[in-house]
Amino acid sequence: MSESRSADVLARLGRVLTPNYRPTLVLERGEGAHVYDAEGRRYLDLLAGLAVSSFGHCHPAIVAAVRDQVGKLAHVSNLYATEVSVRLAERLTEMSGFPRAYLCNSGTEAVEAALKLARLHARKARGEDRFEFVAFDRSFHGRTFGSLSCTGQPNYHDGFEPLVPGVSHVPYGDLDAVRQALGPRTAAVIVEAVQGEGGVRPAPEGFLAGLRSACDDAGCLLIVDEIQTGMGRTGRFFAHQHDGIRPDIVTVAKALGGGLPLGALLTSEEVGAVFVPGTHATTFGGNPVVCAAGLAALGLLGDGLIERAASLGSRLTELLEGVQARNPELVREVRGRGLLVGMELTLPARPLVPRALELGVILGVAGDHVLRLAPPLVVDEADLEAGVRVVETVIREVE
Ligand SMILES: *Cc1c(COP(=O)(O)O)cnc(C)c1O
């Protein structure tokens, strides 16, 4: 009987939702690194809801914080303040080292705010008419028009043109191409410290530092999109800290809300100061329930989870390199940082995902040939080992 419940939900979904997504699984609850479907079957979540559920599913501290806040006050507009949103911003600015935060509801909104802030800063603070952006091939920054226009994946643009004008894309890692693309109208360069959706590609050695000086020379801002890589996932609070640089604007979301929708832009006093009343706003941004979840999540990060991401990340990479060594004809490369790891295959990655699901493991992909693993930071080593055994099983089956 229960076997038909998932099928029933999926059939109903197919009748009422626009067909953007084609899920094959109905999930009902989660605990730590595991989720359970409508039939009670358990899955190891090695994708963490696309790098969102870093603290595991239903972490008791986050659940308690949300329950408490939703019973007190669930929403106020930004015409009023709540202490919980201020406390979140205090904690976030303290942990990130950036003194100013703007709160929103998603990654794409954080990017959108960053692009708008860069233009406004050029015009209002510097009196320069800078409105162009330099972004990278294979980048991903979101799906609203501004962020989509910066996204360097033509298949995501298809059918939505014309895009926002003034964006140029250059190869990731190519500093000469960046310097050529920069000009007196450039407002900002936007870059991921590890390209996530574009195939889990860490910035080449020295690239981010080179971008920093290219932006300084050109008089434009550097925006680092840490939506996927931030919040400790790579073993530092931000992935760009591995490279010792300081961006002008950083965007975060995904794991920030501890599983609830929270995004943020972080910046300096000087740049943040141009967002005065009336310039940019959002109804839900800084929502007290979501901020309570984010505050609890940041508390957990401070308890050693970032170090855990670093050490477990090394272990995961080592395990996957073992798979590569045993299957050199199937695995091209293992790469990533911390608990964001990609395995580039010689075969298409997408068909492996449903097969791994049958074996009880949720995997992701990033492009046609790359399996993406972004487990919760609370995952344990035995689960990683079990998950990697499934990875090896499914890639070998395809032969
Ligand atoms: C997921 C992602 C976004 C978009 O975030 P949404 O919350 O889906 O809007 C932007 N940039 C990067 C690097 C991402 O990984």
PDBQT file of the ligand as one rigid body, heavy atoms in Angstrom, charges set to zero:
ROOT
HETATM    1  C1  LIG A 401      23.091  27.816  -5.727  1.00  0.00    +0.000 C 
HETATM    2  C2  LIG A 401      23.945  28.953  -6.140  1.00  0.00    +0.000 A 
HETATM    3  C3  LIG A 401      23.390  30.212  -6.443  1.00  0.00    +0.000 A 
HETATM    4  C4  LIG A 401      21.907  30.452  -6.486  1.00  0.00    +0.000 C 
HETATM    5  O1  LIG A 401      21.303  30.303  -5.232  1.00  0.00    +0.000 OA
HETATM    6  P1  LIG A 401      19.711  30.124  -5.146  1.00  0.00    +0.000 P 
HETATM    7  O2  LIG A 401      19.453  30.089  -3.669  1.00  0.00    +0.000 OA
HETATM    8  O3  LIG A 401      19.390  28.844  -5.841  1.00  0.00    +0.000 OA
HETATM    9  O4  LIG A 401      19.102  31.282  -5.798  1.00  0.00    +0.000 OA
HETATM   10  C5  LIG A 401      24.251  31.225  -6.785  1.00  0.00    +0.000 A 
HETATM   11  N1  LIG A 401      25.579  31.049  -6.810  1.00  0.00    +0.000 NA
HETATM   12  C6  LIG A 401      26.148  29.870  -6.496  1.00  0.00    +0.000 A 
HETATM   13  C7  LIG A 401      27.638  29.735  -6.528  1.00  0.00    +0.000 C 
HETATM   14  C8  LIG A 401      25.350  28.771  -6.188  1.00  0.00    +0.000 A 
HETATM   15  O5  LIG A 401      25.915  27.591  -5.931  1.00  0.00    +0.000 OA
ENDROOT
TORSDOF 0
